[in-house]
Amino acid sequence: MITVAGVADALGAALLKVVVPATEAEVRDVTLAELDEAITGQAGDLVLGAGIATPDQALAVVERCSEAAAAGLVLKPPLASHPAVTSSAAERNLTLVKLQRHGSWAQLVWLLRGVIDRAAAPGSPETGEAGVYDELFALADAAAAIVDAPVTIEDAQYRVLAYSSRQDRTDPARVSTIVGRRVPGDVVAHFRSRGVFRKLAKGSEPIFVPQGPDGTLSRLVIPIRAGGELLGSIWAVVEGPVPDERLRDLQGPASALALHLLRLRVQADVARRVSADRLRAALRAPVGMGQELGLPKGPWRVVALGAHSGTGEMVHNLALWESITRRHGWRQPLIADVGDVLFAVVRDEGETPGSWLWLERLIRDVAVHDPGLRAASGSVAMDLTDLPRSRAEAAELLALHGSARQRGPLLRFEDVWAELLVHRVVTAVPTVDLLLGGPLPDLVAHDRKHGTDYVATVAAWLEQQGDPKKAARQLHVHPNTLRYRMRRLTEVVHIDLESPRTRLALEIQLAALHPGS
């Protein structure tokens, strides 16, 4: 763990100085302030105000950093010392740091990433043990010395694992890659258009990518494979084609890197399994597991996740949901399967990745292109002991997605609790027992024998609370037709629709008769 003050101390007062101290918070990552975004950074981020030019912009970013629970904000003079900015940061308990005038943002990114990554490495399930992590940085420096160019090492998902020194000799695409620890979308599109990823997926030969018209410098890409499987790659920012003898010299670091990447993958898999096992146990019965789970601050919601297959069945694909959530910013998704259902635990408050509002927006956006996605949220869990209840509610709600009433990709307990209650009643008692007695079984028999629609008429009348116009509209008939049917069916059976108990019993019977309506 490292705090904002610890970062400033590590880099020295000649580069960084804390202007407004605040409550010490762990720095988990570094990100750039985006002026056009509603939320700036995530909890634990150290936000860099590289594009902030005015006090008003600085004040807006301070407010958004506070809302996101960012660890701190770095600004350059004179904004870092502006009275309004420092007062706002102090009021919001946000650590404000000054980057000295001579400091370069690109240089700061490289230095910060090294400090933060190495501080996080010992306990990071993403990167494995500190020793392996440090060796990756050493391999990056060795490869950089061979090709005389700055280098990054990326895994098979194009996440940055390590990088060499001299990253100031790069282009904006490389800086964005190191800041985000992942290749940005526009950079991915640039290299995909040149067939880089297709060649990486299929071959093992070095790939030279010429300089792009948008200012992206030339790249040398070395695939790292083991047993035919792509484990990662080395990316070097080069001035031109690299001589063959240097490429041959790279074989040594590349072979060592393959072993390290295999080791990292095994460690990450083990860590994910341990995390999933703990989360699974908490969703069943959380006994003394508060710290071990690594949950963010509550309250939480448990969300059941699924997707309709081509046959209409609900499938629960862990890899699919991890990929979706990671790709949209949730760095360590809290997702695990319990029985045959997949569950995620999200914060009930806030809008940052890992919160309910963020997941709700994400699913609605993704469902536009993948309409089979489904999610159902249980009610709010105020403490760990509430998680199993929220999980059970979410699982029941996910089963209701087959109902004709429930349209769209999302269900929330607070919105459909009545349907869930009726569902529990009709599933607790055998249907044959619920349909014994009362006028409904006789109406069902009459409809079958004579081709009438008396059951549907009663159902519409009940649903529309006796309003003939609304009930007729639901049945697509004239109100007089509905009135005629109501008179006729009372000649077939005795039915007291003035009695609240009778209406309740009929609605339960109708729900049992047509559970999907």
C-alpha positions as CSV (number, residue, x, y, z in Angstrom):
1,M,0.0,0.0,0.0
2,I,1.2,3.5,-0.8
3,T,-0.5,6.9,0.0
4,V,-0.4,10.1,-1.9
5,A,2.1,11.5,0.6
6,G,4.1,8.4,0.1
7,V,4.1,8.8,-3.7
8,A,5.3,12.5,-3.3
9,D,8.0,11.4,-0.9
10,A,9.2,8.7,-3.2
11,L,9.5,11.0,-6.2
12,G,10.9,13.9,-4.1
13,A,10.0,17.5,-3.5
14,A,11.9,18.6,-6.6
15,L,9.1,17.1,-8.7
16,L,6.0,16.7,-6.4
17,K,4.8,18.7,-3.4
18,V,1.6,18.1,-1.4
19,V,-0.2,21.5,-1.3
20,V,-3.4,20.4,0.5
21,P,-3.0,17.4,2.8
22,A,-6.1,15.2,3.5
23,T,-7.0,11.9,5.1
24,E,-4.5,9.4,3.9
25,A,-5.9,7.2,1.2
26,E,-4.3,4.3,-0.7
27,V,-3.2,5.1,-4.3
28,R,-4.3,2.2,-6.5
29,D,-3.9,3.6,-9.9
30,V,-3.1,6.8,-11.9
31,T,-5.5,8.3,-14.5
32,L,-5.8,11.5,-16.6
33,A,-8.6,14.0,-15.8
34,E,-11.2,14.1,-18.6
35,L,-13.0,17.4,-18.8
36,D,-15.9,16.0,-20.7
37,E,-16.6,13.1,-18.3
38,A,-19.3,13.2,-15.6
39,I,-17.0,11.2,-13.3
40,T,-13.3,11.7,-13.0
41,G,-11.3,8.6,-12.0
42,Q,-12.3,5.8,-9.6
43,A,-11.8,5.2,-5.9
44,G,-8.1,5.2,-5.1
45,D,-7.0,6.9,-8.3
46,L,-4.4,9.6,-8.4
47,V,-5.8,12.0,-11.0
48,L,-3.4,14.0,-13.2
49,G,-4.8,17.4,-14.4
50,A,-2.7,17.5,-17.5
51,G,-5.3,19.2,-19.7
52,I,-6.7,21.6,-17.1
53,A,-6.0,25.2,-18.1
54,T,-8.4,27.5,-16.0
55,P,-9.5,27.7,-12.3
56,D,-13.1,26.9,-13.3
57,Q,-11.9,23.6,-14.9
58,A,-9.8,22.8,-11.9
59,L,-12.7,23.4,-9.5
60,A,-14.9,21.1,-11.6
61,V,-12.3,18.4,-11.6
62,V,-11.8,18.8,-7.8
63,E,-15.6,18.2,-7.3
64,R,-15.6,15.2,-9.6
65,C,-12.6,13.7,-7.9
66,S,-14.3,14.0,-4.5
67,E,-17.4,12.4,-5.8
68,A,-15.4,9.4,-7.2
69,A,-13.4,9.1,-3.9
70,A,-10.1,9.6,-5.8
71,A,-7.0,9.5,-3.7
72,G,-5.7,12.9,-4.9
73,L,-5.3,15.4,-7.7
74,V,-2.1,16.6,-9.3
75,L,-2.0,20.1,-10.9
76,K,0.7,22.4,-12.1
77,P,1.2,26.0,-11.0
78,P,-0.5,28.4,-10.8
79,L,-3.6,26.3,-10.5
80,A,-2.1,24.1,-7.8
81,S,-1.8,27.2,-5.6
82,H,-5.0,29.0,-6.6
83,P,-6.9,30.0,-3.5
84,A,-10.3,28.9,-4.8
85,V,-8.9,25.5,-5.8
86,T,-7.0,24.8,-2.6
87,S,-10.0,25.8,-0.5
88,S,-12.3,23.5,-2.5
89,A,-9.9,20.6,-2.1
90,A,-9.6,21.2,1.6
91,E,-13.4,21.4,2.0
92,R,-13.8,18.1,0.2
93,N,-10.9,16.4,2.0
94,L,-9.1,15.8,-1.3
95,T,-5.3,15.7,-1.3
96,L,-3.9,18.3,-3.8
97,V,-0.4,17.9,-5.2
98,K,1.7,20.3,-7.1
99,L,3.8,19.2,-10.1
100,Q,6.7,21.6,-10.3
101,R,6.9,23.9,-13.3
102,H,9.9,22.1,-14.8
103,G,8.2,18.7,-14.5
104,S,6.9,16.9,-17.6
105,W,3.6,15.1,-17.5
106,A,5.0,12.3,-19.6
107,Q,7.9,11.8,-17.2
108,L,5.5,11.9,-14.3
109,V,3.3,9.2,-15.7
110,W,6.3,6.9,-16.2
111,L,7.6,7.6,-12.7
112,L,4.2,7.3,-11.0
113,R,3.3,4.1,-12.8
114,G,6.6,2.5,-11.6
115,V,6.0,3.6,-8.0
116,I,2.4,2.6,-7.8
117,D,2.8,-0.7,-9.6
118,R,5.7,-1.8,-7.5
119,A,3.8,-0.9,-4.3
120,A,0.8,-2.9,-5.4
121,A,2.7,-5.9,-6.7
122,P,3.1,-8.0,-3.6
123,G,-0.7,-8.4,-3.1
124,S,-2.0,-8.0,-6.6
125,P,-3.8,-10.8,-8.1
126,E,-3.3,-9.2,-11.5
127,T,0.4,-9.2,-11.5
128,G,1.5,-12.0,-9.1
129,E,4.4,-11.9,-6.7
130,A,6.7,-8.9,-6.4
131,G,9.7,-10.9,-7.5
132,V,8.2,-11.9,-10.8
133,Y,7.0,-8.4,-11.3
134,D,10.4,-6.8,-10.8
135,E,11.9,-9.4,-13.2
136,L,9.5,-8.2,-15.9
137,F,10.7,-4.7,-15.5
138,A,14.3,-6.0,-15.8
139,L,13.4,-7.9,-18.9
140,A,11.8,-4.8,-20.4
141,D,15.0,-2.9,-19.7
142,A,17.1,-5.7,-21.3
143,A,14.9,-5.7,-24.4
144,A,15.1,-1.9,-24.6
145,A,18.9,-2.0,-24.5
146,I,19.0,-4.5,-27.3
147,V,16.7,-2.6,-29.7
148,D,17.8,0.8,-28.4
149,A,14.2,1.9,-27.9
150,P,11.6,2.2,-25.1
151,V,9.7,-1.1,-24.6
152,T,6.4,-2.3,-23.0
153,I,5.5,-5.8,-22.1
154,E,1.8,-6.7,-22.5
155,D,-0.2,-9.8,-21.7
156,A,-2.6,-11.5,-24.2
157,Q,-5.3,-9.0,-23.4
158,Y,-3.0,-6.1,-24.2
159,R,-2.7,-5.0,-20.6
160,V,0.6,-3.4,-19.8
161,L,2.6,-5.5,-17.3
162,A,5.9,-3.7,-17.3
163,Y,7.9,-1.1,-19.3
164,S,11.4,0.0,-19.7
165,S,13.0,3.4,-18.9
166,R,13.2,6.2,-21.5
167,Q,9.5,6.3,-22.1
168,D,9.8,10.1,-22.7
169,R,11.1,9.1,-26.2
170,T,7.6,7.9,-27.3
171,D,4.3,9.2,-28.7
172,P,0.9,10.0,-27.1
173,A,-0.3,6.5,-27.9
174,R,2.4,5.0,-25.7
175,V,1.8,7.5,-22.9
176,S,-2.0,6.7,-22.9
177,T,-1.2,2.9,-22.9
178,I,1.0,3.2,-19.8
179,V,-1.4,5.6,-18.0
180,G,-4.4,3.2,-18.5
181,R,-2.3,0.0,-18.3
182,R,-4.2,-1.0,-21.4
183,V,-4.0,-0.1,-25.1
184,P,-6.6,2.6,-25.8
185,G,-9.4,1.9,-28.2
186,D,-8.2,4.3,-30.9
187,V,-4.7,2.9,-30.7
188,V,-6.1,-0.7,-31.0
189,A,-8.1,0.4,-34.1
190,H,-4.9,1.9,-35.6
191,F,-3.0,-1.4,-35.3
192,R,-5.9,-3.6,-36.1
193,S,-6.3,-1.8,-39.5
194,R,-2.7,-2.8,-40.2
195,G,-3.3,-6.4,-39.4
196,V,-1.1,-6.4,-36.3
197,F,-3.4,-8.4,-34.1
198,R,-4.2,-10.9,-36.7
199,K,-0.5,-11.6,-37.2
200,L,0.1,-11.7,-33.4
201,A,-2.7,-14.3,-33.0
202,K,-1.4,-16.6,-35.7
203,G,2.4,-16.2,-36.0
204,S,5.6,-16.0,-34.0
205,E,7.7,-13.8,-36.2
206,P,8.5,-10.2,-35.3
207,I,6.1,-7.6,-36.8
208,F,7.3,-4.2,-38.0
209,V,4.5,-1.5,-38.1
210,P,5.5,1.6,-40.1
211,Q,4.8,5.1,-38.7
212,G,1.2,6.2,-39.0
213,P,-0.1,9.4,-40.5
214,D,-1.6,10.5,-37.2
215,G,1.9,10.8,-35.5
216,T,2.0,7.3,-34.1
217,L,5.7,6.2,-34.3
218,S,6.9,2.9,-35.8
219,R,6.5,-0.2,-33.7
220,L,8.4,-3.5,-33.5
221,V,6.1,-6.2,-32.0
222,I,7.5,-9.5,-30.8
223,P,4.9,-12.3,-30.0
224,I,5.6,-14.3,-26.9
225,R,4.3,-17.8,-27.2
226,A,4.6,-21.1,-25.3
227,G,3.4,-24.4,-26.9
228,G,1.7,-22.4,-29.7
229,E,-0.3,-20.3,-27.2
230,L,0.0,-16.5,-27.3
231,L,0.9,-15.3,-23.8
232,G,1.8,-11.7,-24.5
233,S,4.0,-9.5,-26.6
234,I,6.9,-7.0,-26.5
235,W,6.2,-3.6,-28.1
236,A,9.1,-1.3,-28.9
237,V,8.8,2.2,-30.3
238,V,11.5,2.2,-33.0
239,E,12.8,4.7,-35.5
240,G,12.8,2.2,-38.3
241,P,13.3,-1.5,-39.2
242,V,15.5,-3.4,-36.6
243,P,18.5,-5.3,-37.9
244,D,18.3,-9.1,-38.0
245,E,21.2,-9.5,-35.5
246,R,19.3,-7.5,-32.9
247,L,16.2,-9.5,-33.5
248,R,18.2,-12.7,-32.8
249,D,19.5,-11.1,-29.6
250,L,16.0,-10.6,-28.5
251,Q,15.3,-14.4,-28.4
252,G,16.9,-14.7,-25.0
253,P,14.7,-12.2,-23.2
254,A,11.7,-13.4,-25.1
255,S,12.2,-17.0,-24.0
256,A,12.7,-15.9,-20.4
257,L,9.6,-13.7,-20.7
258,A,7.5,-16.6,-21.8
259,L,8.3,-18.5,-18.6
260,H,7.5,-15.4,-16.5
261,L,4.2,-14.9,-18.3
262,L,3.2,-18.5,-17.7
263,R,4.0,-18.1,-14.0
264,L,2.0,-14.9,-13.8
265,R,-1.0,-16.5,-15.5
266,V,-0.9,-19.4,-13.0
267,Q,-0.7,-17.0,-10.1
268,A,-3.5,-14.9,-11.4
269,D,-5.7,-17.9,-12.0
270,V,-5.1,-19.1,-8.5
271,A,-5.8,-15.7,-7.0
272,R,-9.1,-15.4,-9.0
273,R,-10.2,-18.9,-7.8
274,V,-9.4,-18.0,-4.2
275,S,-11.3,-14.7,-4.6
276,A,-14.3,-16.5,-6.2
277,D,-14.4,-19.2,-3.5
278,R,-14.5,-16.5,-0.8
279,L,-17.2,-14.6,-2.6
280,R,-19.2,-17.8,-3.2
281,A,-19.0,-18.6,0.5
282,A,-20.1,-15.1,1.5
283,L,-23.1,-15.3,-0.8
284,R,-24.1,-18.5,1.0
285,A,-23.3,-17.6,4.6
286,P,-20.8,-14.9,5.4
287,V,-19.3,-15.9,8.7
288,G,-16.3,-13.7,9.8
289,M,-15.2,-12.9,6.2
290,G,-15.3,-9.1,6.2
291,Q,-11.7,-8.4,5.5
292,E,-10.9,-11.5,3.4
293,L,-13.5,-10.7,0.8
294,G,-12.0,-7.4,-0.2
295,L,-15.4,-5.9,-0.7
296,P,-15.7,-2.1,-1.2
297,K,-17.6,-0.1,1.4
298,G,-21.3,-1.1,1.5
299,P,-24.2,-1.1,1.1
300,W,-24.3,-3.6,-1.7
301,R,-26.5,-5.4,-4.2
302,V,-26.2,-8.9,-5.4
303,V,-27.0,-9.1,-9.2
304,A,-27.8,-12.4,-11.0
305,L,-26.3,-12.4,-14.5
306,G,-27.3,-14.4,-17.5
307,A,-27.8,-14.5,-21.2
308,H,-30.5,-16.2,-23.4
309,S,-29.1,-18.7,-25.8
310,G,-30.4,-19.4,-29.2
311,T,-32.8,-22.0,-27.8
312,G,-34.2,-19.5,-25.3
313,E,-32.5,-21.1,-22.3
314,M,-30.6,-19.0,-19.7
315,V,-26.9,-19.5,-19.8
316,H,-24.4,-18.2,-17.2
317,N,-21.0,-17.5,-18.8
318,L,-18.4,-16.3,-16.3
319,A,-15.8,-15.5,-19.0
320,L,-18.4,-13.4,-20.9
321,W,-19.3,-11.3,-18.0
322,E,-15.8,-10.8,-16.7
323,S,-14.7,-9.7,-20.2
324,I,-17.6,-7.2,-20.4
325,T,-17.1,-5.7,-17.0
326,R,-13.3,-5.5,-17.3
327,R,-13.5,-4.0,-20.7
328,H,-15.6,-1.2,-19.3
329,G,-13.4,-0.3,-16.3
330,W,-14.2,-2.7,-13.5
331,R,-10.6,-3.8,-12.7
332,Q,-11.4,-6.7,-10.4
333,P,-15.0,-7.8,-10.9
334,L,-16.6,-9.5,-7.9
335,I,-18.3,-12.3,-9.8
336,A,-18.8,-15.9,-8.8
337,D,-21.2,-18.7,-9.5
338,V,-23.4,-20.3,-6.8
339,G,-25.1,-23.4,-8.1
340,D,-26.1,-22.9,-11.7
341,V,-26.4,-19.1,-11.4
342,L,-23.7,-16.4,-11.8
343,F,-23.7,-13.5,-9.4
344,A,-22.0,-10.1,-9.1
345,V,-21.7,-8.0,-5.9
346,V,-21.8,-4.3,-6.7
347,R,-22.0,-1.1,-4.5
348,D,-25.5,0.3,-4.2
349,E,-24.1,3.9,-4.2
350,G,-22.1,5.9,-6.6
351,E,-21.7,5.7,-10.4
352,T,-18.1,4.4,-10.8
353,P,-17.3,0.9,-12.2
354,G,-18.4,-1.7,-9.7
355,S,-21.6,0.2,-8.7
356,W,-25.2,-0.7,-9.5
357,L,-25.9,2.5,-11.6
358,W,-22.7,1.8,-13.6
359,L,-23.7,-1.8,-14.2
360,E,-27.3,-0.8,-15.1
361,R,-26.0,1.6,-17.7
362,L,-23.5,-0.9,-19.0
363,I,-26.0,-3.7,-19.5
364,R,-28.5,-1.4,-21.2
365,D,-25.8,-0.2,-23.6
366,V,-24.4,-3.7,-24.3
367,A,-27.9,-5.2,-24.7
368,V,-28.5,-2.9,-27.7
369,H,-26.1,-5.1,-29.6
370,D,-26.6,-8.3,-27.6
371,P,-30.3,-8.4,-26.7
372,G,-29.9,-11.8,-25.0
373,L,-28.2,-10.3,-21.9
374,R,-30.2,-10.4,-18.7
375,A,-29.5,-9.2,-15.1
376,A,-31.6,-9.1,-12.0
377,S,-30.8,-7.3,-8.7
378,G,-31.9,-8.3,-5.3
379,S,-32.7,-5.7,-2.6
380,V,-30.0,-3.7,-0.8
381,A,-27.7,-5.6,1.5
382,M,-26.7,-3.2,4.4
383,D,-24.2,-5.6,5.9
384,L,-22.5,-9.0,5.0
385,T,-25.3,-11.0,6.6
386,D,-27.8,-9.6,4.1
387,L,-25.8,-10.9,1.1
388,P,-27.5,-14.4,1.0
389,R,-30.9,-12.8,1.0
390,S,-30.1,-10.4,-1.8
391,R,-28.6,-13.3,-3.7
392,A,-31.8,-15.4,-3.4
393,E,-34.0,-12.5,-4.5
394,A,-31.7,-11.9,-7.5
395,A,-31.9,-15.6,-8.5
396,E,-35.7,-15.6,-8.3
397,L,-36.0,-12.4,-10.3
398,L,-33.7,-13.8,-13.0
399,A,-36.2,-16.7,-13.4
400,L,-39.0,-14.1,-14.0
401,H,-37.2,-12.8,-17.1
402,G,-39.2,-15.4,-19.0
403,S,-42.5,-13.7,-18.1
404,A,-44.2,-11.7,-20.8
405,R,-44.7,-8.9,-18.3
406,Q,-40.9,-8.5,-17.8
407,R,-39.4,-6.8,-20.8
408,G,-35.9,-5.4,-21.1
409,P,-32.6,-6.6,-19.9
410,L,-32.8,-5.6,-16.3
411,L,-35.0,-6.3,-13.2
412,R,-34.7,-4.7,-9.8
413,F,-36.3,-6.1,-6.7
414,E,-37.9,-2.8,-5.7
415,D,-39.6,-2.5,-9.0
416,V,-41.1,-6.0,-9.3
417,W,-41.5,-7.1,-5.7
418,A,-45.3,-7.7,-6.2
419,E,-44.6,-10.1,-9.2
420,L,-42.0,-11.9,-7.1
421,L,-44.4,-12.3,-4.1
422,V,-47.1,-13.8,-6.4
423,H,-44.5,-16.0,-8.0
424,R,-43.5,-17.3,-4.5
425,V,-47.1,-18.1,-3.7
426,V,-48.0,-19.9,-6.9
427,T,-44.7,-22.0,-6.8
428,A,-45.2,-22.9,-3.1
429,V,-48.4,-24.7,-3.7
430,P,-49.1,-27.3,-6.4
431,T,-51.1,-25.8,-9.3
432,V,-53.8,-28.5,-9.1
433,D,-54.4,-27.5,-5.5
434,L,-54.7,-23.8,-6.3
435,L,-57.2,-24.4,-9.0
436,L,-59.6,-26.5,-6.8
437,G,-62.8,-24.6,-6.0
438,G,-64.2,-21.2,-7.0
439,P,-65.6,-20.1,-10.4
440,L,-62.3,-20.2,-12.4
441,P,-62.1,-23.9,-13.1
442,D,-65.7,-23.9,-14.4
443,L,-64.9,-20.9,-16.7
444,V,-61.8,-22.7,-18.0
445,A,-63.9,-25.7,-18.9
446,H,-66.6,-23.5,-20.5
447,D,-64.0,-21.7,-22.6
448,R,-62.6,-25.0,-23.8
449,K,-66.0,-26.5,-24.7
450,H,-67.7,-23.5,-26.2
451,G,-64.7,-21.4,-27.5
452,T,-65.6,-18.4,-25.3
453,D,-63.1,-16.0,-23.7
454,Y,-64.5,-15.7,-20.2
455,V,-61.2,-16.4,-18.4
456,A,-59.4,-13.7,-20.3
457,T,-62.3,-11.3,-19.7
458,V,-62.1,-11.9,-15.9
459,A,-58.3,-11.5,-16.0
460,A,-58.6,-8.2,-17.9
461,W,-61.3,-6.9,-15.6
462,L,-59.2,-7.7,-12.5
463,E,-56.0,-6.3,-13.9
464,Q,-57.8,-3.0,-14.9
465,Q,-59.6,-2.8,-11.5
466,G,-63.0,-3.0,-13.0
467,D,-62.6,-0.2,-15.6
468,P,-64.5,-1.5,-18.6
469,K,-62.8,0.9,-21.1
470,K,-59.3,-0.1,-20.0
471,A,-60.2,-3.8,-19.8
472,A,-61.8,-3.7,-23.3
473,R,-58.7,-1.9,-24.7
474,Q,-56.5,-4.7,-23.2
475,L,-58.6,-7.3,-25.0
476,H,-58.9,-5.3,-28.2
477,V,-62.7,-5.3,-28.1
478,H,-65.5,-2.7,-27.7
479,P,-66.5,-1.8,-24.1
480,N,-70.0,-3.0,-24.8
481,T,-68.6,-6.4,-25.9
482,L,-66.8,-6.6,-22.5
483,R,-69.9,-5.7,-20.6
484,Y,-71.9,-8.3,-22.5
485,R,-69.2,-11.0,-21.7
486,M,-69.3,-10.0,-18.0
487,R,-73.1,-10.4,-17.9
488,R,-73.0,-13.8,-19.8
489,L,-70.2,-15.3,-17.6
490,T,-72.2,-14.6,-14.4
491,E,-74.9,-16.8,-15.9
492,V,-72.4,-19.6,-16.2
493,V,-70.9,-19.3,-12.7
494,H,-71.6,-17.5,-9.5
495,I,-68.8,-14.9,-9.0
496,D,-68.7,-12.1,-6.4
497,L,-66.3,-9.6,-7.8
498,E,-67.3,-7.1,-5.1
499,S,-65.4,-9.2,-2.5
500,P,-61.7,-8.2,-2.1
501,R,-60.9,-11.8,-0.9
502,T,-62.5,-13.2,-4.0
503,R,-60.6,-10.9,-6.3
504,L,-57.3,-11.8,-4.5
505,A,-58.0,-15.5,-4.8
506,L,-58.9,-15.2,-8.5
507,E,-55.7,-13.3,-9.2
508,I,-53.7,-16.0,-7.5
509,Q,-55.5,-18.7,-9.5
510,L,-54.9,-16.8,-12.7
511,A,-51.2,-16.5,-11.9
512,A,-51.0,-20.2,-11.3
513,L,-53.0,-20.9,-14.5
514,H,-50.7,-18.6,-16.6
515,P,-47.4,-18.3,-14.8
516,G,-45.8,-16.5,-17.7
517,S,-48.5,-13.8,-18.0
